[in-house]
Amino acid sequence: MLGWFHKLLPREDKFFDLFELHAATLVAGAEALKGLLDGSLEVEMGSREVLAQENRADEIAAQVMVALGRTFITPFDRSDIEALIGSMDDAIDQMQKTVKTIGLYEVTAFTPAMKDLGFTIVEAAARVADLLPMLRDIKKHVDAINALTKEIGRIEERSDELCDRGLKELFHAHRGGDAMAFITGAEVYDHLEKVVDRFEDVAKGVSRIVLEHL
């Protein structure tokens, strides 16, 4: 009944700025994680950068929640805004868990499949960063949004394949030998795969928002 009245009021668009700032932390965190894995960054330096980006992401997520409590008219449903920033924060949190595991087990050498997963994580983060600005005008960008969410799904499928391949190679390398090396390697693979899973969760959240606005 009040729909006509809501249309007369200005929407609060700061949410889009915050989403895009948060996406930038995802990209920076992914780049640091990739650098740690491929050797272009020292493990300690890469870990520090991921943790720094996670702290920055937490600050931005908190700003979203404050804005949500103070804003009368939001660009889309409040629960969708909360779920979207939550899924984005889960992605950088999972990167933090990954580097913490690497530090805990003192892992300093990474397999080719782990390095490939690093590139995959950067690719997924970049696609999310491309996706979020399109929420400013869903109707205009609906086809591009749908294409990107599908691409992120394909990236996630590729990450599953990389993880399966890496685990198999790890098993063959250590069966009958260093069981702890297999256990720690498998733990790292699990965390890396979950990072890409969290990016897919972001894409699914965007898809739900799009469906509600068509």
Buried (B, 14 or more C-beta within 10 A) or exposed (E): EEEEEEEEEEBBEBBBBBBBBBBBBBBBBBBBBBBBBBEEBEBEEBBBBBBBBBEBBBEBBEBBBEBBEEBEEBBBEEEBBBBBBBBBBBBBBBBBBBBBBBEEBEBEEBBEBBBBBBBBBBBBBBBBBBBBBBBBEBEEBBEEBEEBBEBBBEBBEBBEEBBEBBBEBBEEEBEEEEEEBBEBBBBBBBBBBBBBBBBBBBBBBBBBBBEEBE
